[in-house]
Amino acid sequence: MKTLVTVREIRERSKALKAEGKTIGFVPTMGALHGGHASLARRAARENDAVIASVFVNPAQFGPGEDFETYPRDFEGDAAILESLGVDSVFRPAPGEIYPEGFATKVEVSGLTDRLCGGDRPGHFAGVATVVAKLFNLVRPDRAYFGLKDAQQFFVLKRMAEDLNADVSLVPCPTVREPDGLAMSSRNLRLSPEERKAAPRLHAALELGRKLALSGETDPKAIIESIVEEIRKSPLFEIDHVEMVDTKFLKPVGILKPETAKEARGEVLAAAAVRLGKTRLIDNFIL
């Protein structure tokens, strides 16, 4: 596996793979890899001739007072995982390589970033969209793989790619979970033993809401209230948001139509973000 650290190196590797007629699957990460990342790399390897991964803790998507400095970092461990999965190359740039002196451009996706994590973390998705747009330009992948734990991120990046006519297919992949239901996340490493024990309640609360919807409840407010009530059974949680939105515009939905409705129906995303101590956790389900 090749480790690439400069813009020139990643461009040359992409061009070389393309010259060989190979398709490229791309897995962008911030490192501290876990089973969720591994599932993305495995799928990318099944569906493409070569896989390129990136490991870059992107400073542009962290706001003031957030955990950029303390975000888990373990490149040696990450590299071992990626190599074991047959990844062709890993791109590990320094911040100055991505944002050189004088860098003055950002990519914003209007509308889709006003609510959910975008509402809680102003500027976050501009940082995400900017770095991913740059990575798409450098790697030139045929397909890029994203976990649906970060569902809003996926829908924002999908809109960005469509709006900018990026020649890449974005592939959504199911959330990978621990045996107790907690969505795998690099930030889970920062939970104290007490917080880790409480953390699966977030998924349990969302499952309660999902089952309520599937049993016939059509009022999003009732579903949201049931999720909030379950989360609040633990005093350790501080809720940032619990919302139900459509997956096209990420706007709040009205009454959910029953399955027998003749009208064309879309998907509904129920998403929650909570804080356990200093750690922010997100999870969701899609109907």
N, C-alpha and C positions, 0 to 999 in steps of 0.2 A: 504494500500500500504506500502510495506517495503522500507526503505531507507538503502542502503548498502554502506559502506565506505571503506571496505578493500578487498583485493584480496581474502582472505579466505572466507569472507561473500558471495561474488558474486559467487565463485566456489561452495560453499555449497548450495546456492539457486538454481543454475542451475542443480546441481546433484539431488536435491530433486524433482524438476519439471520433470526431465527426468525419475526418479524412479517411478513417478506417471503415466508415459506414455504420458506426455503432450508435445505438440510441442511448441517451443518458437519462437516468433517473436521479433526481436531486432530493436530498434530505437536509433541509436547513435546521440547525439546532443551536442552542446556547450552551451545549455541553452538559456535564453532570448526567451522563446518559443512563437510561433505565430501560426496562422492558418495553415501554411504549415506543421509545426511539428505535429499539431493535426491531420491533414489528414493522415500522415504516421502512427500515433498511431492507428487511427480508422481502417485503412486498415489492420494493423498488428493484431488487435483484431478480425477482421472478418476472417482472414485466419489462425489463430493459437489458441491454447488453452490458452496460457499465453503470456503476453507482458512484456519484460524488456526494459527499456530505460536507457540511460546513459546521465549524465550532466557533462561535463568535458571540460573546456576551455584549450585546448591542447597547451602548450607553444612551443612544438617542431615544430608546423606548422606556427609560426609567425617569420618573419625575423626581423633584426635590424631596429628600427624605425617604426615598424608596431604597430597595436593598441592592443597588448595583455593586457596592463595595463588598458586601457579604454574600453575594450570589455564589452558590457552590461552583467550584472550579476544580477539575481533575483531568487534565488533558491526557496524561499517561494512561489512566484508566479508560478514558473515552477512546483513545487510539487503539487500545487492545481490543475493545469491544467491536469497533468498526472493522478492524482487520480480520477478526474472527468471522465476521459476517460477509467477507468477500468484497468489501468496499474498495473501489479502485483508487480513489484519492480523497483526502480530507483537506479542506481549505481552512487554515487557521490564521487569519490576518490579525495584525495589531490594529487598534482603533485608528491610528493615524494613516493606515493603508486604506481604510474605507472612508474616513473623513479627513482628508489631507487639509493642510492649512489653506484657508480661503474657501472651504466648502460652504456653499450658500443655497443649496436646493433641498426641498422636501416635497414628498408626495402625500397629499391628503385626499381621503375618500370621504366626501361630504355625505351627511345624512346617516350612513350606516355606522358612524362612530359617535353619534350623539348620546347613545344610551348604553346600558350595561357597563362593561369595563371601560368603554370610551367615556361614559359620563363620570365614572369614579376616578379615572386617571387621564385628565386632559393632556392631549399631546402624545399619549402612548401609541396610538395607532398610526399617527404620522411617522413616528420613529420606526415602527414595524414595516409600514408600507415602503418607506424610503429605502431601508436596508434590503428588503426582499426584492424590490425593483432593481437595485444595484446587483444583487446576487444573480437574478435572472439574466441580466445583461452580460455578466461575466461567465456564468456556467453554461448558458444557452441550453438548458435541459429540455428534453421532450416532455417529461412529466415531473411534477414536484409533489411531494407527499407531506400531508399535514394531518395531525391527530385532531379528532373532533372534541377532545376535552376543551380545546380553545376554539369553540365553534364560531364565536364572533370573528375571531382572527381569520378563520378560513373563509367566511363569507365576505369579509372586507377585502382580503387578498384576491378572491375570485372576481369580485367586481373590479378591482384595480387592473387585473390582468386582462379582463374583457374590455374595459374602457381604453386601455393603452395598446390594445391589439398585440399583446405579448404572445409569442408563438410557443406557448407551453400549456399543457393540460394540468390543472390542479386536481389532485386525487385526495378525497376525504377518506380518512381511515378511522375505524372504531376506537373509542377510548379503551385503553388497557388498564385493568384494575388489579389491585392487591386482592388476596383471598377474602378480606373483610369488606370489599367493595370500594375502598378508597381509590380514586383515580390516581394513577402513577404520575408523579411530578417531581422535578428536581428539587422543588421547594420543600417537599416532605422531609428532606434530610434535616431541615431546620426546626422541626417540631420536637418539643420536649416529650418525654415518655407519657406524661399525662395528656398532652395535646394530641399525640399520635393515637392514644386510646380513644379519644373523643372524636377524632376526625371523620371516621366512617359515617357519623350521623348526617353529614351533608348529603352523601349519596342516598342514605336511607330516607331522608326527608323528600328528596326528589323522586325516589321510587314510589313513595306514598302518593305524591301528586300525580305521577304518571298513571298509577293504577286507578286513581280517582277519575282521571280523564277517560281512561279506557273503559271504566265501568258505566260511563254515560254522563258524567258531570260536564256541562257545556259552558259554565261560567268561569272564565279565567281567574276572576277575583277569588272565587271559592278555592280554586286549586292553589293559587298563590298563598292564600291564608293558611291552608293546610300545611304547606311546605314551611312557611315561616313559623307556625306554631310548633312543628316538630323540631326545627333547628333550635328554637328558644328553650327547649327542655334542658339544654346544657348551658350553664352560665358562662362557659368559656368562649362561646361564639359571639362575635360582633358582626352583624349583617351589613354588607355593603349594598347588595341589591338582590331581589328575587323578582324576575319579570318573565312574561310570556310575550313573544314577538313573532312576526312572520320571518321567514328565512330569506326573503328577497330584499325587503327594505329595512328589516329589523325595527319595525314599528309595532306598538302594542296591538294585540288582536282583540276583536270583540267576541261575541258569543261563538263558541266552537260549533260548527255544523256536525250533526250526527253522520255516521257512515252511510246512511241511506239517502243523504242529500244528493240531488241530481246535479247540482252545480259543481263545476270543477273546483277542486280543493287544493290548497297548497300545504306546505309543511309549517309546523309551529315549533319554535324553539323555546323551551323553558330553561332559563339560565339563572344560576345563583353564584354569588361571590361572598365569601365570609372571611373573617380574620380570626385566627387562633393565635393569641399572643402577637408576635411580630410577623407571623406568616400569613400570607393571603392565599386562600384556596378557591378554586373555581370548579364547577361541574355543571352538567346540563342533561337534558334529554330532548329528543326530537320526535314529534308526532306527525 
